[in-house]
Amino acid sequence: MAVPKSRVSKSKKKMRRAKNYKLDAPALSVCPKCGEAKLPHRVCKKCGTYNNVEVIKIEQ
Ligand SMILES: [Zn+2]
């Protein structure tokens, strides 16, 4: 039977797992029409435009 030569310590194991823990903030771009922060490659939630073309009507 195979026997492990060395064991990873609790500290090393936790350090390895902690590396992938932190989440990145979502990428944001600025709408050219209203200047609002929006998700890139998505229609602007504020004014409903994409690439300066009105795609959806936003009700006031
Ligand atoms: Zn906008």
N, CA, C, O and the ligand as a Tripos MOL2 file, in Angstrom:
@<TRIPOS>MOLECULE
protein
  241   239    61     0     0
PROTEIN
NO_CHARGES

@<TRIPOS>ATOM
      1 N           0.8440   -1.1950    0.0000 N.3       1 MET1
      2 CA          0.0000    0.0000    0.0000 C.3       1 MET1
      3 C           0.8760    1.2410    0.0000 C.2       1 MET1
      4 O           1.9040    1.2950    0.6760 O.2       1 MET1
      5 N           0.4560    2.2290   -0.7630 N.am      2 ALA2
      6 CA          1.2340    3.4740   -0.8240 C.3       2 ALA2
      7 C           1.0850    4.2610    0.4720 C.2       2 ALA2
      8 O          -0.0060    4.3950    1.0260 O.2       2 ALA2
      9 N           2.2070    4.7710    0.9290 N.am      3 VAL3
     10 CA          2.2160    5.5500    2.1720 C.3       3 VAL3
     11 C           2.6950    6.9610    1.8560 C.2       3 VAL3
     12 O           3.7380    7.1240    1.2230 O.2       3 VAL3
     13 N           1.9590    7.9820    2.2810 N.am      4 PRO4
     14 CA          2.4110    9.3430    1.9920 C.3       4 PRO4
     15 C           3.7240    9.6570    2.6850 C.2       4 PRO4
     16 O           3.8960    9.3690    3.8690 O.2       4 PRO4
     17 N           4.6610   10.2570    1.9300 N.am      5 LYS5
     18 CA          5.9960   10.5270    2.4550 C.3       5 LYS5
     19 C           5.9620   11.6730    3.4600 C.2       5 LYS5
     20 O           6.6220   11.6100    4.4970 O.2       5 LYS5
     21 N           5.1920   12.7220    3.1550 N.am      6 SER6
     22 CA          5.0990   13.8350    4.0950 C.3       6 SER6
     23 C           3.6890   14.3900    4.0600 C.2       6 SER6
     24 O           3.0140   14.3580    3.0310 O.2       6 SER6
     25 N           3.2630   14.8930    5.1860 N.am      7 ARG7
     26 CA          1.9130   15.4230    5.2980 C.3       7 ARG7
     27 C           1.9570   16.9320    5.2030 C.2       7 ARG7
     28 O           2.8590   17.5710    5.7460 O.2       7 ARG7
     29 N           0.9840   17.4990    4.5150 N.am      8 VAL8
     30 CA          0.9050   18.9630    4.4500 C.3       8 VAL8
     31 C           0.3330   19.4600    5.7790 C.2       8 VAL8
     32 O          -0.7120   18.9920    6.2310 O.2       8 VAL8
     33 N           1.0340   20.4160    6.3960 N.am      9 SER9
     34 CA          0.6020   20.9240    7.6990 C.3       9 SER9
     35 C          -0.7150   21.6780    7.5790 C.2       9 SER9
     36 O          -1.0940   22.1070    6.4900 O.2       9 SER9
     37 N          -1.4110   21.8380    8.7040 N.am     10 LYS10
     38 CA         -2.6800   22.5730    8.7200 C.3      10 LYS10
     39 C          -2.4930   23.9740    8.1600 C.2      10 LYS10
     40 O          -3.3240   24.4790    7.4060 O.2      10 LYS10
     41 N          -1.3740   24.5920    8.5510 N.am     11 SER11
     42 CA         -1.0850   25.9570    8.1170 C.3      11 SER11
     43 C          -0.9120   26.0200    6.5960 C.2      11 SER11
     44 O          -1.5030   26.8750    5.9360 O.2      11 SER11
     45 N          -0.0950   25.1060    6.0400 N.am     12 LYS12
     46 CA          0.1570   25.0990    4.5940 C.3      12 LYS12
     47 C          -1.1200   24.7910    3.8190 C.2      12 LYS12
     48 O          -1.3770   25.3760    2.7670 O.2      12 LYS12
     49 N          -1.9020   23.8810    4.3440 N.am     13 LYS13
     50 CA         -3.1630   23.5230    3.6840 C.3      13 LYS13
     51 C          -4.1000   24.7310    3.6400 C.2      13 LYS13
     52 O          -4.7210   25.0170    2.6160 O.2      13 LYS13
     53 N          -4.1880   25.4280    4.7690 N.am     14 LYS14
     54 CA         -5.0630   26.6060    4.8250 C.3      14 LYS14
     55 C          -4.5410   27.7250    3.9280 C.2      14 LYS14
     56 O          -5.3260   28.4380    3.3030 O.2      14 LYS14
     57 N          -3.2110   27.8820    3.8640 N.am     15 MET15
     58 CA         -2.6340   28.9140    3.0030 C.3      15 MET15
     59 C          -2.9610   28.6420    1.5350 C.2      15 MET15
     60 O          -3.2770   29.5610    0.7790 O.2      15 MET15
     61 N          -2.8800   27.3660    1.1400 N.am     16 ARG16
     62 CA         -3.1770   26.9860   -0.2360 C.3      16 ARG16
     63 C          -4.6480   27.2690   -0.5540 C.2      16 ARG16
     64 O          -4.9720   27.7950   -1.6190 O.2      16 ARG16
     65 N          -5.5290   26.9150    0.3790 N.am     17 ARG17
     66 CA         -6.9590   27.1100    0.1230 C.3      17 ARG17
     67 C          -7.3600   28.5740    0.1810 C.2      17 ARG17
     68 O          -8.3060   28.9820   -0.4930 O.2      17 ARG17
     69 N          -6.6540   29.3710    0.9750 N.am     18 ALA18
     70 CA         -7.0130   30.7840    1.1450 C.3      18 ALA18
     71 C          -6.7420   31.5990   -0.1140 C.2      18 ALA18
     72 O          -7.3530   32.6470   -0.3210 O.2      18 ALA18
     73 N          -5.8220   31.1180   -0.9590 N.am     19 LYS19
     74 CA         -5.4540   31.8610   -2.1720 C.3      19 LYS19
     75 C          -6.6470   32.1180   -3.0740 C.2      19 LYS19
     76 O          -6.7510   33.1840   -3.6820 O.2      19 LYS19
     77 N          -7.5490   31.1460   -3.1640 N.am     20 ASN20
     78 CA         -8.6600   31.2330   -4.1090 C.3      20 ASN20
     79 C          -9.9310   31.7850   -3.4560 C.2      20 ASN20
     80 O         -11.0070   31.7720   -4.0560 O.2      20 ASN20
     81 N          -9.7880   32.2680   -2.2190 N.am     21 TYR21
     82 CA        -10.9760   32.6630   -1.4710 C.3      21 TYR21
     83 C         -11.5260   34.0130   -1.9100 C.2      21 TYR21
     84 O         -12.7360   34.1920   -2.0440 O.2      21 TYR21
     85 N         -10.6270   34.9520   -2.1310 N.am     22 LYS22
     86 CA        -11.0580   36.3360   -2.3620 C.3      22 LYS22
     87 C         -11.6940   36.4760   -3.7500 C.2      22 LYS22
     88 O         -11.1400   36.0110   -4.7460 O.2      22 LYS22
     89 N         -12.8620   37.1220   -3.7990 N.am     23 LEU23
     90 CA        -13.5490   37.3550   -5.0640 C.3      23 LEU23
     91 C         -13.1270   38.6980   -5.6310 C.2      23 LEU23
     92 O         -12.8440   39.6380   -4.8880 O.2      23 LEU23
     93 N         -13.0860   38.7800   -6.9640 N.am     24 ASP24
     94 CA        -12.7700   40.0460   -7.6210 C.3      24 ASP24
     95 C         -14.0270   40.8920   -7.7310 C.2      24 ASP24
     96 O         -15.1360   40.3730   -7.8590 O.2      24 ASP24
     97 N         -13.8350   42.1920   -7.6800 N.am     25 ALA25
     98 CA        -14.9560   43.0990   -7.9170 C.3      25 ALA25
     99 C         -15.3550   43.0110   -9.3840 C.2      25 ALA25
    100 O         -14.4820   42.8440  -10.2360 O.2      25 ALA25
    101 N         -16.6740   43.1200   -9.7190 N.am     26 PRO26
    102 CA        -17.0740   43.0250  -11.1120 C.3      26 PRO26
    103 C         -16.5290   44.1950  -11.9240 C.2      26 PRO26
    104 O         -16.4250   45.3170  -11.4280 O.2      26 PRO26
    105 N         -16.1850   43.9190  -13.1730 N.am     27 ALA27
    106 CA        -15.6620   44.9550  -14.0560 C.3      27 ALA27
    107 C         -16.7700   45.9510  -14.3610 C.2      27 ALA27
    108 O         -17.9220   45.5660  -14.5590 O.2      27 ALA27
    109 N         -16.4210   47.2220  -14.3980 N.am     28 LEU28
    110 CA        -17.4100   48.2600  -14.6810 C.3      28 LEU28
    111 C         -16.8940   49.1610  -15.7860 C.2      28 LEU28
    112 O         -15.7000   49.4540  -15.8520 O.2      28 LEU28
    113 N         -17.7890   49.5960  -16.6470 N.am     29 SER29
    114 CA        -17.4470   50.6170  -17.6300 C.3      29 SER29
    115 C         -18.4480   51.7550  -17.4750 C.2      29 SER29
    116 O         -19.4540   51.6160  -16.7780 O.2      29 SER29
    117 N         -18.1720   52.8690  -18.1210 N.am     30 VAL30
    118 CA        -19.0160   54.0500  -17.9770 C.3      30 VAL30
    119 C         -19.8590   54.2100  -19.2340 C.2      30 VAL30
    120 O         -19.3580   54.1170  -20.3550 O.2      30 VAL30
    121 N         -21.1560   54.4520  -19.0250 N.am     31 CYS31
    122 CA        -22.0660   54.6620  -20.1540 C.3      31 CYS31
    123 C         -21.7040   55.9580  -20.8830 C.2      31 CYS31
    124 O         -21.5890   57.0010  -20.2390 O.2      31 CYS31
    125 N         -21.5210   55.9230  -22.2050 N.am     32 PRO32
    126 CA        -21.1540   57.1540  -22.9120 C.3      32 PRO32
    127 C         -22.2930   58.1720  -22.9770 C.2      32 PRO32
    128 O         -22.0520   59.3600  -23.1900 O.2      32 PRO32
    129 N         -23.5130   57.7170  -22.7970 N.am     33 LYS33
    130 CA        -24.6580   58.6210  -22.9050 C.3      33 LYS33
    131 C         -24.9460   59.3430  -21.5800 C.2      33 LYS33
    132 O         -25.0310   60.5700  -21.5490 O.2      33 LYS33
    133 N         -25.0940   58.5880  -20.4980 N.am     34 CYS34
    134 CA        -25.4630   59.2260  -19.2290 C.3      34 CYS34
    135 C         -24.3350   59.2250  -18.2100 C.2      34 CYS34
    136 O         -24.4620   59.8250  -17.1430 O.2      34 CYS34
    137 N         -23.2290   58.5560  -18.5290 N.am     35 GLY35
    138 CA        -22.0960   58.5900  -17.6120 C.3      35 GLY35
    139 C         -22.2330   57.6840  -16.4090 C.2      35 GLY35
    140 O         -21.4000   57.7160  -15.5040 O.2      35 GLY35
    141 N         -23.2740   56.8820  -16.3950 N.am     36 GLU36
    142 CA        -23.5020   55.9660  -15.2690 C.3      36 GLU36
    143 C         -22.5860   54.7440  -15.3970 C.2      36 GLU36
    144 O         -22.2690   54.3150  -16.5060 O.2      36 GLU36
    145 N         -22.1650   54.1900  -14.2600 N.am     37 ALA37
    146 CA        -21.3770   52.9600  -14.2820 C.3      37 ALA37
    147 C         -22.2750   51.8130  -14.7160 C.2      37 ALA37
    148 O         -23.3930   51.6700  -14.2200 O.2      37 ALA37
    149 N         -21.7930   51.0050  -15.6330 N.am     38 LYS38
    150 CA        -22.5820   49.8830  -16.1250 C.3      38 LYS38
    151 C         -21.6650   48.6970  -16.3690 C.2      38 LYS38
    152 O         -20.4430   48.8450  -16.3890 O.2      38 LYS38
    153 N         -22.2530   47.5160  -16.5540 N.am     39 LEU39
    154 CA        -21.4660   46.3380  -16.8810 C.3      39 LEU39
    155 C         -21.0490   46.4170  -18.3460 C.2      39 LEU39
    156 O         -21.8610   46.7960  -19.1900 O.2      39 LEU39
    157 N         -19.8070   46.0680  -18.6680 N.am     40 PRO40
    158 CA        -19.3800   46.1220  -20.0540 C.3      40 PRO40
    159 C         -20.1420   45.1300  -20.9370 C.2      40 PRO40
    160 O         -20.4870   44.0340  -20.4950 O.2      40 PRO40
    161 N         -20.3970   45.5190  -22.1740 N.am     41 HIS41
    162 CA        -21.1180   44.7000  -23.1590 C.3      41 HIS41
    163 C         -22.5550   44.4180  -22.7220 C.2      41 HIS41
    164 O         -23.1400   43.4090  -23.1170 O.2      41 HIS41
    165 N         -23.1220   45.3130  -21.9030 N.am     42 ARG42
    166 CA        -24.5210   45.1800  -21.4950 C.3      42 ARG42
    167 C         -25.2140   46.5180  -21.7570 C.2      42 ARG42
    168 O         -24.5780   47.5710  -21.7950 O.2      42 ARG42
    169 N         -26.5500   46.4450  -21.9370 N.am     43 VAL43
    170 CA        -27.3440   47.6540  -22.0960 C.3      43 VAL43
    171 C         -27.3070   48.4320  -20.7740 C.2      43 VAL43
    172 O         -27.3680   47.8370  -19.6980 O.2      43 VAL43
    173 N         -27.2060   49.7580  -20.8620 N.am     44 CYS44
    174 CA        -27.1750   50.5980  -19.6640 C.3      44 CYS44
    175 C         -28.5300   50.5270  -18.9630 C.2      44 CYS44
    176 O         -29.5750   50.6750  -19.5960 O.2      44 CYS44
    177 N         -28.4980   50.2980  -17.6500 N.am     45 LYS45
    178 CA        -29.7460   50.1820  -16.8870 C.3      45 LYS45
    179 C         -30.4350   51.5230  -16.7250 C.2      45 LYS45
    180 O         -31.6580   51.5830  -16.6030 O.2      45 LYS45
    181 N         -29.6630   52.5950  -16.7240 N.am     46 LYS46
    182 CA        -30.2060   53.9220  -16.4400 C.3      46 LYS46
    183 C         -30.9550   54.4700  -17.6450 C.2      46 LYS46
    184 O         -32.1050   54.8900  -17.5180 O.2      46 LYS46
    185 N         -30.3140   54.4730  -18.8210 N.am     47 CYS47
    186 CA        -30.9390   55.1150  -19.9740 C.3      47 CYS47
    187 C         -31.3530   54.1190  -21.0550 C.2      47 CYS47
    188 O         -31.9650   54.5220  -22.0440 O.2      47 CYS47
    189 N         -31.0430   52.8450  -20.9000 N.am     48 GLY48
    190 CA        -31.4820   51.8270  -21.8400 C.3      48 GLY48
    191 C         -30.8070   51.8720  -23.1990 C.2      48 GLY48
    192 O         -31.3960   51.4460  -24.1920 O.2      48 GLY48
    193 N         -29.5860   52.3780  -23.2640 N.am     49 THR49
    194 CA        -28.8910   52.4550  -24.5450 C.3      49 THR49
    195 C         -27.7150   51.4870  -24.5760 C.2      49 THR49
    196 O         -27.1570   51.1170  -23.5430 O.2      49 THR49
    197 N         -27.3610   51.0960  -25.7770 N.am     50 TYR50
    198 CA        -26.1430   50.3300  -25.9950 C.3      50 TYR50
    199 C         -25.4910   50.8700  -27.2460 C.2      50 TYR50
    200 O         -26.1320   50.9600  -28.2930 O.2      50 TYR50
    201 N         -24.2120   51.2350  -27.1520 N.am     51 ASN51
    202 CA        -23.4810   51.8140  -28.2790 C.3      51 ASN51
    203 C         -24.2010   53.0750  -28.7860 C.2      51 ASN51
    204 O         -24.2860   53.3100  -29.9910 O.2      51 ASN51
    205 N         -24.7080   53.8680  -27.8570 N.am     52 ASN52
    206 CA        -25.4270   55.1140  -28.1120 C.3      52 ASN52
    207 C         -26.7350   54.9370  -28.8770 C.2      52 ASN52
    208 O         -27.2810   55.9180  -29.3830 O.2      52 ASN52
    209 N         -27.2490   53.7190  -28.9750 N.am     53 VAL53
    210 CA        -28.5250   53.4510  -29.6190 C.3      53 VAL53
    211 C         -29.5120   53.0230  -28.5410 C.2      53 VAL53
    212 O         -29.2050   52.1640  -27.7150 O.2      53 VAL53
    213 N         -30.7210   53.6380  -28.5540 N.am     54 GLU54
    214 CA        -31.7040   53.2670  -27.5430 C.3      54 GLU54
    215 C         -32.2490   51.8790  -27.8620 C.2      54 GLU54
    216 O         -32.8330   51.6610  -28.9230 O.2      54 GLU54
    217 N         -32.0550   50.9530  -26.9440 N.am     55 VAL55
    218 CA        -32.4630   49.5660  -27.1560 C.3      55 VAL55
    219 C         -33.7650   49.2880  -26.4210 C.2      55 VAL55
    220 O         -34.6740   48.6630  -26.9690 O.2      55 VAL55
    221 N         -33.8540   49.7570  -25.1700 N.am     56 ILE56
    222 CA        -35.0740   49.5260  -24.3930 C.3      56 ILE56
    223 C         -35.5470   50.8720  -23.8250 C.2      56 ILE56
    224 O         -34.7490   51.7530  -23.5020 O.2      56 ILE56
    225 N         -36.8760   50.9940  -23.7170 N.am     57 LYS57
    226 CA        -37.4400   52.2070  -23.1500 C.3      57 LYS57
    227 C         -37.4600   52.0830  -21.6250 C.2      57 LYS57
    228 O         -37.9510   51.1020  -21.0660 O.2      57 LYS57
    229 N         -36.9140   53.1010  -20.9800 N.am     58 ILE58
    230 CA        -36.9320   53.1470  -19.5180 C.3      58 ILE58
    231 C         -38.0840   54.0650  -19.0820 C.2      58 ILE58
    232 O         -38.1400   55.2370  -19.4550 O.2      58 ILE58
    233 N         -38.9950   53.5010  -18.2860 N.am     59 GLU59
    234 CA        -40.1310   54.2910  -17.8250 C.3      59 GLU59
    235 C         -39.7380   55.1600  -16.6370 C.2      59 GLU59
    236 O         -39.0790   54.7060  -15.7010 O.2      59 GLU59
    237 N         -40.1570   56.4150  -16.6980 N.am     60 GLN60
    238 CA        -39.8190   57.3320  -15.6040 C.3      60 GLN60
    239 C         -40.9130   57.3480  -14.5370 C.2      60 GLN60
    240 O         -40.7960   58.0650  -13.5430 O.2      60 GLN60
    241 ZN        -26.7080   55.2070  -19.7470 Zn       61 ZN61
@<TRIPOS>BOND
     1     1     2 1
     2     2     3 1
     3     3     4 2
     4     3     5 am
     5     5     6 1
     6     6     7 1
     7     7     8 2
     8     7     9 am
     9     9    10 1
    10    10    11 1
    11    11    12 2
    12    11    13 am
    13    13    14 1
    14    14    15 1
    15    15    16 2
    16    15    17 am
    17    17    18 1
    18    18    19 1
    19    19    20 2
    20    19    21 am
    21    21    22 1
    22    22    23 1
    23    23    24 2
    24    23    25 am
    25    25    26 1
    26    26    27 1
    27    27    28 2
    28    27    29 am
    29    29    30 1
    30    30    31 1
    31    31    32 2
    32    31    33 am
    33    33    34 1
    34    34    35 1
    35    35    36 2
    36    35    37 am
    37    37    38 1
    38    38    39 1
    39    39    40 2
    40    39    41 am
    41    41    42 1
    42    42    43 1
    43    43    44 2
    44    43    45 am
    45    45    46 1
    46    46    47 1
    47    47    48 2
    48    47    49 am
    49    49    50 1
    50    50    51 1
    51    51    52 2
    52    51    53 am
    53    53    54 1
    54    54    55 1
    55    55    56 2
    56    55    57 am
    57    57    58 1
    58    58    59 1
    59    59    60 2
    60    59    61 am
    61    61    62 1
    62    62    63 1
    63    63    64 2
    64    63    65 am
    65    65    66 1
    66    66    67 1
    67    67    68 2
    68    67    69 am
    69    69    70 1
    70    70    71 1
    71    71    72 2
    72    71    73 am
    73    73    74 1
    74    74    75 1
    75    75    76 2
    76    75    77 am
    77    77    78 1
    78    78    79 1
    79    79    80 2
    80    79    81 am
    81    81    82 1
    82    82    83 1
    83    83    84 2
    84    83    85 am
    85    85    86 1
    86    86    87 1
    87    87    88 2
    88    87    89 am
    89    89    90 1
    90    90    91 1
    91    91    92 2
    92    91    93 am
    93    93    94 1
    94    94    95 1
    95    95    96 2
    96    95    97 am
    97    97    98 1
    98    98    99 1
    99    99   100 2
   100    99   101 am
   101   101   102 1
   102   102   103 1
   103   103   104 2
   104   103   105 am
   105   105   106 1
   106   106   107 1
   107   107   108 2
   108   107   109 am
   109   109   110 1
   110   110   111 1
   111   111   112 2
   112   111   113 am
   113   113   114 1
   114   114   115 1
   115   115   116 2
   116   115   117 am
   117   117   118 1
   118   118   119 1
   119   119   120 2
   120   119   121 am
   121   121   122 1
   122   122   123 1
   123   123   124 2
   124   123   125 am
   125   125   126 1
   126   126   127 1
   127   127   128 2
   128   127   129 am
   129   129   130 1
   130   130   131 1
   131   131   132 2
   132   131   133 am
   133   133   134 1
   134   134   135 1
   135   135   136 2
   136   135   137 am
   137   137   138 1
   138   138   139 1
   139   139   140 2
   140   139   141 am
   141   141   142 1
   142   142   143 1
   143   143   144 2
   144   143   145 am
   145   145   146 1
   146   146   147 1
   147   147   148 2
   148   147   149 am
   149   149   150 1
   150   150   151 1
   151   151   152 2
   152   151   153 am
   153   153   154 1
   154   154   155 1
   155   155   156 2
   156   155   157 am
   157   157   158 1
   158   158   159 1
   159   159   160 2
   160   159   161 am
   161   161   162 1
   162   162   163 1
   163   163   164 2
   164   163   165 am
   165   165   166 1
   166   166   167 1
   167   167   168 2
   168   167   169 am
   169   169   170 1
   170   170   171 1
   171   171   172 2
   172   171   173 am
   173   173   174 1
   174   174   175 1
   175   175   176 2
   176   175   177 am
   177   177   178 1
   178   178   179 1
   179   179   180 2
   180   179   181 am
   181   181   182 1
   182   182   183 1
   183   183   184 2
   184   183   185 am
   185   185   186 1
   186   186   187 1
   187   187   188 2
   188   187   189 am
   189   189   190 1
   190   190   191 1
   191   191   192 2
   192   191   193 am
   193   193   194 1
   194   194   195 1
   195   195   196 2
   196   195   197 am
   197   197   198 1
   198   198   199 1
   199   199   200 2
   200   199   201 am
   201   201   202 1
   202   202   203 1
   203   203   204 2
   204   203   205 am
   205   205   206 1
   206   206   207 1
   207   207   208 2
   208   207   209 am
   209   209   210 1
   210   210   211 1
   211   211   212 2
   212   211   213 am
   213   213   214 1
   214   214   215 1
   215   215   216 2
   216   215   217 am
   217   217   218 1
   218   218   219 1
   219   219   220 2
   220   219   221 am
   221   221   222 1
   222   222   223 1
   223   223   224 2
   224   223   225 am
   225   225   226 1
   226   226   227 1
   227   227   228 2
   228   227   229 am
   229   229   230 1
   230   230   231 1
   231   231   232 2
   232   231   233 am
   233   233   234 1
   234   234   235 1
   235   235   236 2
   236   235   237 am
   237   237   238 1
   238   238   239 1
   239   239   240 2
@<TRIPOS>SUBSTRUCTURE
     1 MET1         2 RESIDUE 1 A MET
     2 ALA2         6 RESIDUE 1 A ALA
     3 VAL3        10 RESIDUE 1 A VAL
     4 PRO4        14 RESIDUE 1 A PRO
     5 LYS5        18 RESIDUE 1 A LYS
     6 SER6        22 RESIDUE 1 A SER
     7 ARG7        26 RESIDUE 1 A ARG
     8 VAL8        30 RESIDUE 1 A VAL
     9 SER9        34 RESIDUE 1 A SER
    10 LYS10       38 RESIDUE 1 A LYS
    11 SER11       42 RESIDUE 1 A SER
    12 LYS12       46 RESIDUE 1 A LYS
    13 LYS13       50 RESIDUE 1 A LYS
    14 LYS14       54 RESIDUE 1 A LYS
    15 MET15       58 RESIDUE 1 A MET
    16 ARG16       62 RESIDUE 1 A ARG
    17 ARG17       66 RESIDUE 1 A ARG
    18 ALA18       70 RESIDUE 1 A ALA
    19 LYS19       74 RESIDUE 1 A LYS
    20 ASN20       78 RESIDUE 1 A ASN
    21 TYR21       82 RESIDUE 1 A TYR
    22 LYS22       86 RESIDUE 1 A LYS
    23 LEU23       90 RESIDUE 1 A LEU
    24 ASP24       94 RESIDUE 1 A ASP
    25 ALA25       98 RESIDUE 1 A ALA
    26 PRO26      102 RESIDUE 1 A PRO
    27 ALA27      106 RESIDUE 1 A ALA
    28 LEU28      110 RESIDUE 1 A LEU
    29 SER29      114 RESIDUE 1 A SER
    30 VAL30      118 RESIDUE 1 A VAL
    31 CYS31      122 RESIDUE 1 A CYS
    32 PRO32      126 RESIDUE 1 A PRO
    33 LYS33      130 RESIDUE 1 A LYS
    34 CYS34      134 RESIDUE 1 A CYS
    35 GLY35      138 RESIDUE 1 A GLY
    36 GLU36      142 RESIDUE 1 A GLU
    37 ALA37      146 RESIDUE 1 A ALA
    38 LYS38      150 RESIDUE 1 A LYS
    39 LEU39      154 RESIDUE 1 A LEU
    40 PRO40      158 RESIDUE 1 A PRO
    41 HIS41      162 RESIDUE 1 A HIS
    42 ARG42      166 RESIDUE 1 A ARG
    43 VAL43      170 RESIDUE 1 A VAL
    44 CYS44      174 RESIDUE 1 A CYS
    45 LYS45      178 RESIDUE 1 A LYS
    46 LYS46      182 RESIDUE 1 A LYS
    47 CYS47      186 RESIDUE 1 A CYS
    48 GLY48      190 RESIDUE 1 A GLY
    49 THR49      194 RESIDUE 1 A THR
    50 TYR50      198 RESIDUE 1 A TYR
    51 ASN51      202 RESIDUE 1 A ASN
    52 ASN52      206 RESIDUE 1 A ASN
    53 VAL53      210 RESIDUE 1 A VAL
    54 GLU54      214 RESIDUE 1 A GLU
    55 VAL55      218 RESIDUE 1 A VAL
    56 ILE56      222 RESIDUE 1 A ILE
    57 LYS57      226 RESIDUE 1 A LYS
    58 ILE58      230 RESIDUE 1 A ILE
    59 GLU59      234 RESIDUE 1 A GLU
    60 GLN60      238 RESIDUE 1 A GLN
    61 ZN61       241 GROUP 0 **** ****
